[in-house]
């Protein structure tokens, strides 16, 4: 019936002067089932107003929210081999890339830029989950490394917002090679004496969790985010036991020392700026938001052995 959907219906609508109505005008809250108008959701930073559930936030919107007045220098996407393994499953890998690029208007899953967050200069890196599940491949790995190199050149911190299903299977071992490559980039930033902060979002899993996503100087997380290597269902099927309620959520990881802070999305820019000024040894009173001083953040202190 594609010919009806793609040809007949648009032809009739054009003759009758009808306009196509987007199917995603109303978005359902996964927790409560509440229907929220998409513009209201966008204005509230993709957080359901009533329940506080944090929906996935587009990468470009995330960067605009992070940087002052939404102004930043966007980094170009590095040129890499597109389909080195000539991979095909039910669909050609090149076709999957093309479809994701049309859907997201991005070259790959990583969006990065340089700007100021409440006056603090930093490099921001964000995964776009709608691009093949935010998976880590050659292009994503190269973009992350270039972002770290730029942060070192600018002598500024780097903040990353991972949201990924893990390594990209269509690139096989080449995608797994990005784990040590990005780990080396993290170490280079730390050797330069510059802060590296990770803001874990939903979901952060697989090889991304096994590399740069868990190597930050400080780990923040959004409420309810799934953070793990293997999923809950896989673990339960393997060990044949029921896992605890809330297992692998940001709150569970906070209780068990894997995450330093769980921060609501609206508070992330102010918290990052406050923390970075402490780490960079800058005056705390320079951080302002809407004419008011940002809240003081107490850094977690590890217990002595």
C-alpha positions as CSV (number, residue, x, y, z in Angstrom):
1,X,0.0,0.0,0.0
2,X,3.0,2.3,-0.3
3,X,1.7,3.8,-3.5
4,X,-1.5,4.9,-1.7
5,X,0.4,6.4,1.2
6,X,3.2,8.0,-0.8
7,X,1.3,9.1,-4.0
8,X,-2.5,8.9,-3.8
9,X,-3.0,10.5,-0.4
10,X,-0.6,13.5,-1.0
11,X,-2.3,14.0,-4.4
12,X,-5.8,14.1,-2.9
13,X,-4.6,16.4,0.0
14,X,-3.0,18.8,-2.4
15,X,-6.2,18.9,-4.5
16,X,-8.4,19.6,-1.4
17,X,-6.0,21.9,0.2
18,X,-5.4,19.7,3.2
19,X,-2.3,19.9,5.3
20,X,-0.5,16.9,6.7
21,X,-0.6,16.8,10.5
22,X,2.5,15.5,12.3
23,X,1.9,12.3,14.2
24,X,4.0,13.3,17.2
25,X,2.1,16.4,18.2
26,X,1.2,14.7,21.5
27,X,3.8,12.6,23.5
28,X,2.9,10.0,26.1
29,X,4.6,9.9,29.4
30,X,6.1,6.4,29.9
31,X,5.4,6.5,33.6
32,X,1.9,7.9,34.0
33,X,0.5,7.7,30.4
34,X,-0.2,11.5,30.5
35,X,-0.4,13.1,27.0
36,X,1.8,16.2,26.7
37,X,1.8,18.6,23.8
38,X,5.2,18.5,22.0
39,X,5.8,22.3,22.3
40,X,5.1,22.2,26.0
41,X,7.6,19.4,26.3
42,X,10.2,21.2,24.3
43,X,9.8,24.3,26.4
44,X,10.3,22.2,29.6
45,X,13.5,20.7,28.2
46,X,11.8,17.4,27.3
47,X,10.9,16.8,30.9
48,X,7.2,15.7,31.6
49,X,5.8,18.6,33.7
50,X,3.6,16.6,36.0
51,X,5.7,13.4,36.6
52,X,9.1,14.9,36.1
53,X,10.1,12.0,33.8
54,X,13.1,12.9,31.7
55,X,12.5,12.1,28.0
56,X,15.4,11.8,25.6
57,X,16.7,15.2,24.5
58,X,17.9,16.0,21.0
59,X,21.7,16.5,20.9
60,X,21.6,20.0,19.3
61,X,18.9,21.1,21.8
62,X,21.1,19.8,24.6
63,X,24.1,21.9,23.5
64,X,21.9,25.0,23.1
65,X,20.6,24.5,26.7
66,X,24.2,24.0,28.0
67,X,25.8,27.1,26.5
68,X,24.9,30.7,27.3
69,X,22.2,32.1,25.0
70,X,22.5,28.9,23.0
71,X,25.6,30.2,21.3
72,X,28.5,27.9,20.5
73,X,31.0,27.0,17.8
74,X,29.9,23.7,16.3
75,X,32.8,21.3,15.5
76,X,32.8,19.7,12.0
77,X,32.4,16.0,11.6
78,X,35.7,14.2,10.9
79,X,35.9,12.4,7.5
80,X,36.2,8.6,8.0
81,X,35.6,5.4,6.1
82,X,31.8,5.0,5.9
83,X,31.4,1.2,5.5
84,X,34.9,-0.4,5.9
85,X,33.5,-4.0,6.4
86,X,30.8,-3.7,3.6
87,X,28.4,-4.9,6.2
88,X,24.9,-6.1,5.5
89,X,22.2,-7.8,7.7
90,X,18.6,-7.3,6.8
91,X,19.6,-4.0,5.3
92,X,22.8,-2.5,4.0
93,X,24.8,-0.5,6.5
94,X,25.1,2.4,4.0
95,X,21.3,2.5,3.8
96,X,21.0,2.6,7.6
97,X,23.4,5.5,7.7
98,X,21.5,7.3,5.0
99,X,18.2,6.8,6.8
100,X,19.6,8.0,10.1
101,X,21.1,11.1,8.4
102,X,17.8,12.0,6.9
103,X,16.0,11.4,10.2
104,X,18.3,13.4,12.4
105,X,20.0,15.8,9.9
106,X,23.3,14.8,11.4
107,X,26.4,13.1,9.9
108,X,26.8,10.7,12.8
109,X,25.9,10.3,16.4
110,X,28.2,12.8,18.0
111,X,27.6,16.6,18.2
112,X,30.2,18.7,19.8
113,X,31.0,22.4,20.2
114,X,32.9,25.1,22.1
115,X,31.1,27.8,24.2
116,X,30.5,29.2,27.6
117,X,28.3,27.7,30.3
118,X,27.4,30.5,32.8
119,X,30.6,32.2,31.8
120,X,32.8,29.1,32.0
121,X,34.5,28.1,28.7
122,X,34.2,24.4,27.9
123,X,33.8,21.8,25.2
124,X,30.5,20.0,25.2
125,X,30.0,16.6,23.6
126,X,26.6,15.0,23.2
127,X,25.4,11.6,21.8
128,X,22.3,11.7,19.5
129,X,20.4,8.6,20.5
130,X,18.1,8.8,17.5
131,X,21.1,8.2,15.2
132,X,21.4,4.4,15.3
133,X,20.9,4.3,19.1
134,X,23.8,6.7,19.7
135,X,26.2,3.8,18.9
136,X,29.9,4.2,19.0
137,X,31.6,3.7,15.6
138,X,34.7,5.1,13.8
139,X,33.1,8.5,13.1
140,X,31.8,8.9,16.6
141,X,35.2,7.9,18.1
142,X,37.1,10.3,15.9
143,X,34.7,13.1,16.7
144,X,35.1,12.5,20.5
145,X,38.9,12.4,20.1
146,X,38.9,15.7,18.1
147,X,36.8,17.3,20.8
148,X,39.3,16.2,23.5
149,X,42.1,17.6,21.4
150,X,40.3,20.9,21.0
151,X,39.7,21.1,24.8
152,X,43.4,20.6,25.4
153,X,44.2,23.3,22.8
154,X,41.8,25.7,24.4
155,X,42.9,24.8,27.9
156,X,39.3,24.3,29.0
157,X,37.3,21.5,30.6
158,X,35.3,18.9,28.6
159,X,31.7,17.8,29.5
160,X,30.2,14.8,27.7
161,X,26.5,13.6,27.7
162,X,26.5,10.0,26.7
163,X,23.3,8.3,25.5
164,X,24.2,5.1,23.7
165,X,23.4,1.4,23.2
166,X,27.1,0.7,23.0
167,X,29.5,-0.1,20.1
168,X,28.2,-0.2,16.6
169,X,28.0,-3.8,15.5
170,X,28.1,-2.9,11.8
171,X,31.7,-1.9,12.2
172,X,32.8,-4.9,14.2
173,X,36.3,-4.8,15.7
174,X,36.8,-1.3,14.3
175,X,34.1,0.0,16.6
176,X,35.6,-1.8,19.6
177,X,38.9,-0.1,18.8
178,X,37.3,3.2,19.7
179,X,37.2,2.2,23.4
180,X,41.0,2.3,23.9
181,X,41.3,5.3,21.6
182,X,38.8,7.5,23.5
183,X,40.3,6.3,26.8
184,X,43.7,7.6,25.7
185,X,42.1,10.9,24.8
186,X,40.6,11.1,28.3
187,X,44.0,10.5,29.8
188,X,45.6,13.2,27.6
189,X,43.0,15.7,29.0
190,X,43.8,14.7,32.6
191,X,47.5,14.9,32.0
192,X,46.9,18.5,30.8
193,X,45.3,19.2,34.2
194,X,41.9,19.9,32.8
195,X,38.6,18.6,34.3
196,X,36.5,16.0,32.5
197,X,32.9,15.7,33.6
198,X,30.4,13.0,32.5
199,X,26.7,13.6,32.6
200,X,25.1,10.2,32.2
201,X,21.7,10.2,30.4
202,X,19.2,7.5,29.5
203,X,20.4,5.1,28.4
204,X,24.2,4.7,28.8
205,X,25.2,1.1,28.1
206,X,27.6,-1.3,26.5
207,X,31.1,-0.3,25.3
208,X,30.4,3.4,26.0
209,X,29.9,2.6,29.7
210,X,33.0,0.4,29.5
211,X,35.2,3.3,28.3
212,X,35.0,7.1,28.5
213,X,31.5,7.3,30.1
214,X,32.9,6.0,33.4
215,X,36.3,7.7,33.4
216,X,35.2,11.2,34.5
217,X,36.6,13.2,37.3
218,X,33.0,13.6,38.3
219,X,29.9,11.6,37.3
220,X,26.6,13.3,37.2
221,X,23.4,11.6,36.1
222,X,19.8,12.5,35.2
223,X,17.0,11.0,37.3
224,X,15.9,7.6,36.2
225,X,18.6,7.1,33.7
226,X,19.6,3.5,32.8
227,X,23.3,3.1,33.3
228,X,24.9,-0.3,32.7
229,X,27.0,-2.6,30.6
230,X,24.6,-5.5,30.0
231,X,20.9,-4.9,30.2
232,X,18.8,-6.1,33.2
233,X,16.9,-8.7,31.1
234,X,20.2,-10.2,29.8
235,X,21.6,-10.5,33.3
236,X,18.4,-12.1,34.7
237,X,18.4,-14.6,31.9
238,X,22.1,-15.4,32.5
239,X,22.0,-15.8,36.3
240,X,18.4,-17.0,36.5
241,X,17.6,-14.6,39.4
242,X,15.4,-11.6,39.8
243,X,17.4,-8.3,40.2
244,X,16.5,-5.6,42.7
245,X,13.9,-3.0,42.0
246,X,15.4,0.0,40.3
247,X,18.6,-1.9,39.4
248,X,20.9,0.0,37.0
249,X,19.1,3.3,37.4
250,X,21.1,6.5,38.3
251,X,19.6,6.5,41.8
252,X,20.7,2.9,42.4
253,X,24.2,3.7,41.2
254,X,24.3,6.8,43.4
255,X,23.5,4.6,46.5
256,X,26.3,2.2,45.5
257,X,29.0,4.8,44.8
258,X,29.1,4.6,41.0
259,X,27.6,8.1,40.5
260,X,28.5,11.2,42.4
261,X,25.3,13.2,41.9
262,X,21.8,12.8,40.4
263,X,20.8,16.2,38.9
264,X,17.5,17.3,37.3
265,X,18.0,18.5,33.8
266,X,17.0,22.1,34.6
267,X,19.8,22.3,37.2
268,X,22.6,20.8,35.0
269,X,24.1,24.0,33.5
270,X,24.3,25.8,36.9
271,X,25.7,22.7,38.6
272,X,28.3,22.2,36.0
273,X,29.4,25.8,36.1
274,X,29.6,25.8,39.9
275,X,31.6,22.5,39.9
276,X,34.0,23.6,37.1
277,X,34.8,26.8,38.9
278,X,35.8,24.8,41.9
279,X,37.9,22.4,39.9
280,X,39.5,25.3,37.9
281,X,40.0,27.3,41.1
282,X,38.1,30.3,39.9
283,X,35.9,32.7,42.0
284,X,32.6,31.1,42.7
285,X,30.7,34.4,42.7
286,X,31.4,34.8,38.9
287,X,28.8,32.2,38.2
288,X,25.5,33.9,37.7
289,X,22.1,32.8,36.4
290,X,19.2,35.2,35.8
291,X,20.9,37.8,38.0
292,X,21.2,35.4,40.9
293,X,24.2,33.5,42.1
294,X,24.3,29.8,41.2
295,X,23.9,27.3,44.1
296,X,27.0,26.2,45.9
297,X,27.8,22.6,45.1
298,X,29.5,20.3,47.6
299,X,31.8,17.9,45.9
300,X,31.6,14.3,47.2
301,X,34.6,13.2,49.2
302,X,35.7,9.6,49.1
303,X,36.1,7.9,52.5
304,X,39.6,7.1,53.5
305,X,40.8,3.5,53.6
